Amino acid sequence: MASQPPIEQPRRRLIIHDLAQRNGHVDFAKDIKRGLSSDPKYLFPKYLYDELGSRLFEAICEVDEYYLTRAEDEILTTRAEEIVASIPECDRLIELGSGSAEKTRKIIEALIRQRGELLFVPVDISASALAESSHSLLDSYPELRIDAYAADYFQALDALQLSDEKPVLVLFLGSNIGNFEPAEALNFMQSIRRVLRPGDALLLGADLKKDRAVLEAAYDDSLGVTRSFIVNELERINRELGANFDLWAFGLRSVYNEALGRVEVNLESLRPQAVEVRSLELTLDFKAGERIHVENAYKFDLDDLRRLGNQSGFALERTWLDRKERFSSNLFRAGEPLNA
């Protein structure tokens, strides 16, 4: 009797590599101790995005003052076909800091129309947000497979391997590049370039320099949603490290430093107070008006972006702007490999 041919198993449509889980709590404790023991005190923006923080950021994107998401979504909605046409035969899309991936759907749809199927590789620090967005995308697009990484950017870049010859498109949206200090932004761009091959592409969202009032309102909205997002990191310290921060004893202060081209986001103690962080055996004394630095949000012009690309092994090939010219989506092409 002839042997039966093997039954072909369907490819798994979703794989999640949870790299952040391995040492996330230890890193969180070490970083918080280092930041709150410093003078001046500071926190790490990456820890804003726990499950609640990710949802609060989605709410920020809906407030009137926070134009960045709407402006970028306008570009992606109207220019997605042009963007993907510049990467012919691309069948792998990588997104660093994917979040809900709502804006990314425009690029996913355009690539599926171009290629018929697509491998999406989202990277996000929040494993729960990553799982939720991945299932939603798979429900929407039968042609999609997802190979996801719950990790920080550098963990994911170290783990990624591009084995085939087809070109790859990397997304880094939302002007998240502005959350790095200039030297860190260059290092990050160089890290992306080391993963890519000549001809691969990076689509980088970058907010543009503009009027002070517009920028400051975007990071301190009238409804207080941004403040809730920022103080959620204090609540996370309370919950995970046994602290007793009074969330209502801190105000949000966001100021545009025009000389440095950045919005400086701080929490400010509204009164003298003492805070205990029991797990770290740490006692913190705050004066009225004392600030905890949370993040800087750098803004760019096209010369800044071109220079950043040139220094990191990319050429700035194309820039798209929204109708009000507030935000930019920039296509960088990977050049020859960087020197070791």
Steps between C-alpha positions, in 0.01 A plus 500: 500500500642836398593731782286805546660841434565699818225736605618857452465697821371856471749772586446663836368849447613640834822458696585728796854502636478636855851635556393775740366246753842352568641789702241776476423534872867498601582765240203711611612496865863582413403784267252655742754488783764663282266769372343596831835496681647752254511877532290614323265202510380339179284217368522286186241561223501133395331406831202721423363227273359232725149376416324805646767736368455368147125562523553849640733582213228393257271748679762776464491445126132602502533834681483819294845628592689183408516550124789258437298181457235659278762670281698178455182300436407750228836440329472122522140503378574711194854383419511129589502388136788736419694381805474127422562559129850611596573151646398260220479130591500580874321221688623569854398802707673569832363757744691620804262619773187370332244573777149448367632502139194695386698738277702206371189351339535747211845362415394139562206535262713661231764227525240222486353659188852507354621154609192294588636393839719653767710414805459771767762521777371735773719592798352644819606508865146405612431131437128543573463789254695300243276194536183706479608693189632184330170312540309801369723522193474127428121522519507781243755361255497127408809558284704613802743307721652653813834427663493734801757605761406616849827681563671835501639625171855381549399154624286456190764632260752255648254213449389585145654307213435580134579181313330551163591740223171685470504863617369593842317810620547612863255742661583731789195723527353762729817713530633254757846585364455830686502321837870421460780740584690592180789256560251226593293569186812456288589174679145374453498580129837329461359194681213483252743542210713206622198268476408611148655429161578759232172595333281428804300798621398679820187716524563743785231725648639830630320799645611837366614815680218752534332757726572460874133518603400217264782277622445559871125440473564169323685374811267648765143483372212687660316177597796369698530174307875547453543560872315174574729319258815640663397447865404142414871424523490612865202271555698217343782568747243493782360169380818314406754646742289574808517880479249752634503778242197730533410543132310821568806661659673530161419730210611473139737762357576487127721779361646550152874573510543675166880511519519121527194432281319284755195490726614420855240299695523496880293413804510774763444451871216730609607502866779377727459125543676175581452178305601146600592236241506195725633241253799723428549609865486854371368818663446799273460858622342748261498878531205697365575566135759221471476319166536142380611499139295252295592552137622736232316515169736629232364674191665505159541681173594328175868588537502330842348187350729490198804535726377225734454267204840574350676438832329164548539347155169607345411739220186712543320415176151646542301708749121530524325772704142539622293785357590740784868402476523412868632144470727303266524139381849436368620213281863414569683254275773281647833558328816295507577324831643710780862447590542265795 
